[in-house]
Amino acid sequence: MGLVVKRELSHYFKTWSGYVIAAAMLAITGLLYNVFAVGSTARYSSDVISDFFWALSGTTMTAALFFSMRLIAEERQTGTYPVLASSQLSDGQIVLAKFASVGALLFIYCVLTLPMPLLVLVNGKVAVTHLLAGYLGVMLIGLAAASMGLFGSSLVDSQLVAVIVGAVILVAMLLLWLTAMVVDGTLGDIIGYLSLHNKHFDPFKAGTISVANTVFYLSVIGFFLMLSRNALEARRWRA
């Protein structure tokens, strides 16, 4: 598994794609941080940090989709997937290794954003625990998006189609809260609970590490990784 992770990371560091994705998302994060979080009026430092994590969650999910779109689809496009499939790794191990490589990239991306909240930490009053909780939430929601992107990549041979499939799933889960507003009763509560962002990310954004919401994100990640493994197994049997 380690060799697969190393190969994936090497690809991103040796080609332009990883740098372009990271640079674009960092630029958007910085712009949103300046426009929405900092602004021109005086604000509480905690509010600035909360808005920063709101912006960062969006760019991290976007980066996760683009990082993950090539994981399986490119292997099929280039004809290298049969070699990978014939290795000693199981389909589940292949999925985990690919997913771990994106997790490492997202961690590096989050580290690169640290100067922004640190400016607030130095010049204002912000609890370190707020930063830790916020970054934990960003990583969790980013990994959830990556698992959806990986699932999309496991279904098709085209990277473009893979990112579209992942994006459709992600947007659908993000917008479930709108559906919940027009559905009454228990069903509405269930739909609202499955919404990926508002209900589950807000505590992290506000500086609270929520065990229940952590479990929710881990469950989403596990679910889509399982679907990715099943998709690979189905293709293996058809072959």
Secondary structure, 3 states (H helix, E strand, C coil): CHHHHHHHHHHHHHCHHHHHHHHHHHHHHHHHHHHHHHCCCCCCHHHHHHHHHHHHHHHHHHHHHHHHCCCCHHHHHHCCHHHHHCCCCCHHHHHHHHHHHHHHHHHHHHHHCCHHHHHHHHHCCCCHHHHHHHHHHHHHHHHHHHHHHHHHHHHCCCHHHHHHHHHHHHHHHHCHHHHHHHCCHHHHHHHHHHCCCHHHHHHHHCCCCCHHHHHHHHHHHHHHHHHHHHHHHHHHHHC
